[in-house]
């Protein structure tokens, strides 16, 4: 039994590292605590509870997690510090050794965060502090629902968790467990709740969302069709979707749907079939190209973001050039470039060819330059056109931003920013690129 009175009047500080899924989960944790009477600490205010939701996708991410934990402990002396997320699952003992940490929750346990926090914080548990609660990967079974926006305009709906792919470079299946999902009916209900709160746009998040249905026997395309019927939600966006799970049926439906936007994010990782085989990816470059061509055939205005990893083991200079040439000739909009990072326990460590840090940086720089060229060329096609933009709340005195249906970032100058436009769909005429070339100006409302 949770003693809710003990939470009344307390404050909490939150810090999230990593993916949109983590941000969605943290937002949900915050909402759960708020319902118990816990207020989010203001900037500079000392919190009673600190929650750090961690990432472990790279060695740099691990380092950032440790820095964030130390900083939270330092900035909130005496607070009860909870660490969860992927780094907490993979390196629980290491996290527990950090001075000031009180509770470490693995991927299975965070679904009961409030219960475990109550037991540990209120002294109901006789376990030593810091307490580590973590299941082995094979025993991770829980699914923590999440549909929240936090301080954002868009909602993030968690539709799936875990992954069964076990790519050679990746630790995520070990951190998140096997693929699992809730029912379509429960997700539709969460989307309806978001609509009742005034939500206009929902982003579908997960670890491998195209694998939806492993738990319930349903399918991702059936989920998409069901969500499309929810009244009040004007826009849906699909986060990262594996190319081998991007079916033609899904592409056709999105092209004709009421609310699913012409916007895709598809991980490629490498344009070299040699490297894709070393990675144990589930497709080849031709399949990826076919998916892009099909999307553009049905949705010529679609924004397509692509994940690319550079410098992984086995990526010879020739293999990298294959990737560069492949992407250069592909009609995609933006590249998310990630230098390969050695992860303990992954099978990639047995691949003999190692790329130097210098070469990784040079390859990243070339692909980022290519990405800028592609994004700016895509944006320039729409200068002077009318578009519907969903504006997002801006800090006082700052420019206001929003996105078109096909994910073009739009900027309204600070002197024209109007708080009443937050979460409003507004028709605008698009102007020139901003000086940083990261958005299009609003020419007129």
WOHU-V641486 format. One line per field, one symbol per residue. psi: psi as a letter, one per 30 degrees, with the letter a starting at -180 (. if undefined). A space follows every 50 residues. Layout:
psi->???
This chain:
psi->kkjffffkgllkkkkkkbleeeeeeeeeeeeeeefggkkkklkfkklekk kjjllhfleeeeeeeeeeeeeeeefikfljkkkaaeeeeeheeeeffkkf kekkkaeefffheeeeeeeeeggfkgklkkkkjkllefgjfljjkkjlfb glekkjjjflllkgehkffkfeefefalkllaleeeeeeeeeeeeffgke kkkklaeiffgkfeefgaleeeeeeeeffjkfjfkkkkakkkefgjleee eeeefflefklikkjkkeekgkeeeeeefhlglleeeeeeeeeeefefif gkkjkkkkkkglkfileeeeeeeeeeeegkilekkjkkkkkkkkflffff kekkkleeeeeeeeeeeeeeeeeeeeeeeffgkflklkkjlkkkkkgllk llklehgkkkkjleffkjfffkgkjkklkkalklefgflklkek.
